[in-house]
Amino acid sequence: MQTTMNLPDSLMQQVRKRAESDRRTVTSVPIRDQPPTPRIGFMPEITVPDDFDQMGSAAIVSLFGAP
């Protein structure tokens, strides 16, 4: 795609030079001033019971039967 612009010759020469030089013309900067606080785990304030894998197994077996 080509765009036509009415620029003075001196400015057009600078634009062409920059385009041919493969230098970046835009720099990305982060928006935040401070880094985000690290999160450890999904919900660190809860505890998981030791029998978590077996919780409700009797009810599940009664609903769906034993494997």
C-alpha positions as CSV (number, residue, x, y, z in Angstrom):
1,M,0.0,0.0,0.0
2,Q,1.3,3.4,-0.9
3,T,0.3,6.7,0.6
4,T,0.8,10.0,-1.0
5,M,1.8,12.9,1.3
6,N,2.5,16.5,0.5
7,L,5.8,17.1,2.4
8,P,8.7,19.4,1.7
9,D,11.5,17.7,-0.3
10,S,14.0,18.0,2.7
11,L,11.5,16.3,5.0
12,M,10.7,13.6,2.4
13,Q,14.4,12.8,2.0
14,Q,14.7,12.3,5.8
15,V,11.6,10.0,5.7
16,R,13.0,7.9,2.9
17,K,16.4,7.7,4.7
18,R,14.8,6.5,7.9
19,A,12.6,4.0,6.0
20,E,15.6,2.5,4.2
21,S,17.8,2.3,7.2
22,D,15.7,-0.4,9.0
23,R,15.9,1.5,12.3
24,R,13.0,1.4,14.6
25,T,11.0,4.7,14.6
26,V,8.7,3.7,17.5
27,T,9.8,2.6,20.9
28,S,7.5,0.8,23.3
29,V,7.6,1.7,27.0
30,P,5.7,0.1,29.8
31,I,2.7,1.9,31.2
32,R,3.3,1.0,34.8
33,D,5.7,3.0,37.0
34,Q,6.2,0.1,39.3
35,P,6.4,-3.6,38.6
36,P,3.3,-5.6,39.6
37,T,3.4,-7.3,42.9
38,P,4.2,-11.0,42.6
39,R,1.3,-13.4,43.3
40,I,2.2,-16.8,44.8
41,G,-0.6,-19.3,44.2
42,F,-4.2,-18.6,43.4
43,M,-5.6,-18.1,46.9
44,P,-2.8,-18.1,49.5
45,E,-5.1,-17.5,52.4
46,I,-6.9,-20.9,52.2
47,T,-5.7,-24.4,53.3
48,V,-6.3,-27.6,51.4
49,P,-7.4,-30.6,53.5
50,D,-5.3,-33.7,53.3
51,D,-8.2,-35.8,52.0
52,F,-9.0,-33.3,49.2
53,D,-8.7,-36.0,46.6
54,Q,-11.3,-38.2,48.4
55,M,-13.8,-35.5,49.5
56,G,-17.3,-36.4,48.4
57,S,-16.3,-39.8,47.0
58,A,-19.2,-41.6,48.7
59,A,-21.7,-39.3,47.3
60,I,-20.2,-39.5,43.8
61,V,-20.2,-43.3,44.0
62,S,-23.8,-43.4,45.1
63,L,-24.8,-41.1,42.1
64,F,-22.7,-42.7,39.4
65,G,-21.7,-46.1,40.7
66,A,-18.2,-47.5,41.3
67,P,-15.7,-47.6,38.4
